[in-house]
Amino acid sequence: MIAYVKGIVDDIAEDNTVIDVGGIGYNVKISADTAARLPGIGEKVKLYTYTNVREDAIQLFGFLSKNDLDIFKRCITVNGIGPKGAQAILSVLDADSLRFAIISGDVKAITKAPGIGARTAERLILELKDKIKIEDTAIGMEIESTRAENAGLGDSPQKREAVEALVSLGYGNAEAVKAVNAIEGIETMDSGAVLKAALKKMF
């Protein structure tokens, strides 16, 4: 199938763009987030694509990065979420925000997507939580920068990961450490549960 489309942006709508590739216009379905990040009409662009084949149509879904395409593909493996539903989710959450919502069990964030109810969001979290790690997100890229500051957290990897994630989200290191250390029973919790509990203490 088509791995990517590279050409000139000919038209942009909220959920669709037309890419001119050598004089042929390709209709590519996109999320609202992707539409907002596309270069202007007449500019060059490369969209990584997923080809959806139906009885009555062949559709291309486009993404500005392989990261976006990867989380889209993971979403559509969940029962009850098709390409349209996955695009709706990615219209309100970018790829890293969605991964973070899945890791932390944030049903509310996912249900902001039109057509995605609480049960569907819970199913998405349940089926993908064990397949996604903090290291898969931009948060993971920030971990090394705060590791030295978190030496006082002991040998608990859950604590360190939670603090590092909070810091990468913009919280101060001191307040992140304080919130994590205030959590009871942390030894029996996985890193996602610790992160969720810490976030509740930040408010």
C-alpha positions, 0 to 999 in steps of 0.5 A: 500500500501507499507508505507516504504522499509527498507533494504540494498542498493544494487544499486544506479542510478540517478533516481532509487535504488534497496533495498534488503529486505530479499533477495528481490530487490525492484526497487524504483524511487528516485530523484537526490537529494535523490540519492546524499543523500543515504548511500553507497551500502551495507548500511542500509536505510529506504525509505518512499514510494508512490505507483503509480499504472498504467495499465502497471506497479506498481512503488514505489517512495522513500524518505528519510523523511516523509517531502519529501514524503509529498511535493511530494504528494502535488505536484501530486495533481496539474493538469499536474504534475504526479509522474515523474514531482514531482520527477523532481522538487525534483531533483533540490529543496529539500522539504524545498526549494520547499515549500519556492519557493511556498510561495514566488512565485518563478517560476524561481526556480521551472522551473529549473526542467526538463520538468517543464515550467513556466505555470506549475510552476505558477499552482503549486504555485497557487494551493499550496500556501494557503496550505503551511506555513512557519511553515511547513519548517525548516525556521519555526523552527528558528523563536523563535531564532530571535523573541527577536531581531525583537521587533522593527518591531511593531505589523506587523506579516508579517514583523516579519515572513519575517525577521525571514525567511531571517535570517534563510536563512543566512542573517544578522538580521540588513540587513533583518530588513532594507529590510523589513522596506523599503517595501511600502504598507506592510499592504496590503500584505500577508507574502509570498508577503512581503518575496518575496519583501524583497528578491528583496531588498537583491540583 
